[in-house]
Amino acid sequence: MIDKTESKIELLLHAIINQVKLYLGIFANAIKRFIFYAKCNKKRVGIIVGLIIFLIVSGICLYKYIPREVELIYDDSLTISQTSPKTQCRTVEDFLEEQKIEITTADTINCNLEDKITSHMEIEIHKAFDIPIVADGKTVTLHSVSCKAINAVKKMKIKVKDEDIVLPGRNHIMKNGEKIVIKRV
């Protein structure tokens, strides 16, 4: 039984090798014909090769300048705007510059600034804002994107006990213009 399996594999390999030889033979004959044609008609071949190179280079150049549509989602914590501008920019950084959008280190963006722009690419930006935190008679400010009030307090390393009251609520998602007040109990 093992011999039969080996013989089937050998037959399959021979069939594959014969097909490859056939295609290589056809390809070799096409090359021989082209060389013969090139020797007889050097001027025509030169024109054809030049035209092919011109078309390839033109296609590459035109592809660079085809506008690509980008899905831009911009969240400033008060409103979320979604637009689909078209751009010829090559990178996300160039696109943001074109759209007059400045990104700071506290902002979040779902891609790298060096990423290449692709058609229908989604770029999502969450802008940071100041969150004032009032605790123990002092006010500190956190520059951050939207987050839960308790997470903002933890980022500023303010200790909060379970019985302390956090306004507007520990799990409240902070928005631009809101402040956090901690009342000690």
C-alpha positions in Angstrom: 0.0 0.0 0.0 2.9 2.4 0.7 4.3 1.7 -2.8 1.0 2.8 -4.4 1.0 6.1 -2.5 4.6 6.7 -3.5 3.8 6.0 -7.1 0.9 8.4 -7.1 3.1 11.1 -5.7 5.7 10.3 -8.3 3.1 10.5 -11.1 1.9 13.8 -9.7 5.4 15.2 -9.6 6.1 14.1 -13.1 2.9 15.7 -14.3 3.9 19.0 -12.6 7.4 18.9 -14.0 6.1 18.2 -17.5 3.7 21.2 -17.2 6.5 23.5 -16.1 8.7 22.3 -19.0 5.8 23.0 -21.4 5.3 26.6 -20.0 9.0 27.2 -20.0 9.2 26.0 -23.6 6.4 28.3 -24.6 8.1 31.2 -22.8 11.4 30.4 -24.4 9.9 30.3 -27.9 8.2 33.7 -27.2 11.5 35.2 -26.2 13.3 33.7 -29.3 10.6 35.2 -31.6 10.8 38.6 -29.9 14.6 38.6 -30.3 14.3 37.6 -34.0 11.6 40.3 -34.5 13.9 42.8 -32.6 16.8 42.0 -34.9 14.6 42.6 -38.0 12.7 45.6 -36.7 14.9 47.5 -34.3 13.2 50.8 -34.8 9.7 49.4 -34.1 10.9 47.5 -31.0 12.6 50.7 -29.7 9.3 52.6 -30.2 7.3 49.8 -28.5 9.7 49.5 -25.5 9.8 53.3 -25.2 6.0 53.5 -25.2 5.7 50.8 -22.6 8.2 52.6 -20.3 6.4 55.8 -20.9 3.0 54.2 -19.9 4.5 52.6 -16.8 6.1 55.9 -15.6 2.9 57.9 -16.4 0.8 55.4 -14.5 3.0 55.7 -11.4 3.1 59.5 -11.6 -0.7 59.7 -12.1 -1.3 57.3 -9.2 0.5 59.7 -6.8 -1.8 62.6 -7.7 -5.1 60.7 -7.6 -7.1 62.2 -4.7 -7.9 59.7 -1.9 -11.0 60.0 0.3 -10.2 59.9 4.0 -12.8 59.4 6.8 -11.9 62.1 9.4 -13.5 61.7 12.9 -12.7 64.7 15.1 -13.7 64.6 18.8 -13.2 67.7 20.9 -15.3 66.2 23.8 -18.2 68.5 23.1 -19.0 67.5 19.6 -17.9 64.7 17.3 -17.6 65.7 13.6 -17.2 63.2 10.8 -16.1 64.4 7.4 -14.8 62.7 4.2 -12.3 65.1 2.6 -10.3 64.2 -0.5 -6.6 64.7 -0.4 -3.5 64.1 -2.5 -1.3 64.1 0.6 1.1 61.1 1.1 1.2 60.9 4.9 -1.2 61.5 7.8 1.0 64.3 9.1 0.8 66.2 5.7 -3.0 65.5 5.7 -3.4 67.0 9.2 -1.4 70.0 8.1 -3.5 70.5 5.0 -6.7 70.3 7.2 -5.1 72.8 9.7 -5.3 70.3 12.6 -2.6 70.5 15.2 -1.9 67.4 17.3 -0.3 67.7 20.8 1.2 64.9 22.8 -1.9 64.8 25.0 -4.2 64.2 22.0 -4.9 60.7 20.8 -4.9 59.6 17.1 -5.6 56.1 15.9 -2.6 56.0 13.5 1.0 57.2 13.2 1.8 60.5 11.7 4.2 58.8 9.3 1.6 56.4 8.0 0.8 56.6 4.3 -2.7 57.8 3.3 -4.8 55.1 1.7 -8.2 55.4 0.1 -11.1 55.4 2.6 -8.6 55.4 5.5 -10.1 56.3 8.9 -8.3 58.9 11.0 -9.8 59.4 14.4 -8.6 62.3 16.6 -9.5 63.0 20.2 -8.4 66.4 21.3 -7.1 67.0 24.9 -8.5 69.7 27.1 -8.0 71.1 30.6 -9.8 69.4 33.5 -9.6 71.4 36.7 -9.6 69.3 39.9 -10.5 71.0 43.2 -9.3 69.1 46.3 -8.3 70.1 49.8 -8.6 73.8 48.9 -6.2 73.5 45.9 -6.9 73.5 42.2 -4.8 71.4 39.8 -5.3 71.1 36.1 -5.0 67.9 34.1 -4.6 68.2 30.3 -6.2 65.1 28.9 -8.7 63.6 26.5 -12.1 62.5 27.8 -11.9 60.1 30.7 -13.7 59.1 33.8 -13.5 61.6 36.7 -11.9 59.0 39.0 -9.2 58.3 36.4 -8.4 62.0 36.0 -8.0 62.2 39.8 -5.7 59.1 39.8 -3.6 60.6 37.0 -2.9 63.6 39.2 -2.1 61.3 42.1 -4.7 62.7 44.4 -5.8 60.1 47.0 -9.5 59.6 47.3 -11.1 57.4 50.0 -14.3 55.4 49.4 -16.3 57.8 51.6 -15.1 61.0 49.8 -17.5 62.5 47.4 -16.3 63.1 43.8 -18.5 65.5 41.8 -19.9 65.2 39.1 -19.5 61.4 39.9 -16.6 58.9 39.9 -17.6 57.3 36.6 -18.8 60.5 34.9 -17.0 60.9 31.5 -15.4 64.4 31.6 -16.1 66.9 28.9 -14.4 70.2 28.0 -15.5 72.9 30.4 -16.3 70.6 33.3 -14.5 70.4 36.6 -14.0 67.8 39.3 -14.6 68.7 42.9 -13.6 66.3 45.7 -15.4 66.8 49.0 -13.7 65.1 51.9 -15.9 63.2 54.4 
